[in-house]
């Protein structure tokens, strides 16, 4: 651990969608996810993208979603938010697999 105060906290989600999930469903998920920034106060930013396929190290994950918070407490408030939980009810069933990493940014 660094003795320097972190600049931010990141919550990065990597997703492999189920084979039967349509492009339209994914587009709706991405749209709804990006709108969380204006709905959930502790969420400072959200960036997302798809795998470029440059390396064969993605283990089949196709999408990444990176959210930013001021601190760990903000991340926890986001994770506990009824708005986020409602969004997750529609998002989680579309995932074949997910990988999440939370970390402080220095």
C-alpha positions, 0 to 999 in steps of 0.5 A: 500500500502506498502512503500517498492518498489515492486520486480515485477509486476504480471499479472495472467490470469485464463481461462475456455476454451469453451467446443468445444476447443480441446486439440490441440488448447489449446496446440497451445495457450500455446505454442504461449503464452510461445513464447511471452517471447522472442518476447515482451521485458517487459515480464520477465517470464511466467509460466503456469499450470492447476488446480490440483483439490485439492480444489473445489474453482476453479469455473471451471477455468482450466488454469492459466498463470502468467506473470512477469514484472519489473514495471507497465509501463512494464505491460502496454507496454506488454498489448499495444504490437501489438504482444500480441494483435495479439496473443489475437485475436486467444486466446480470442475467445477460452475462456468461461470465464477469470479472471485477477489479476494484482498485485505488488510482495513484 
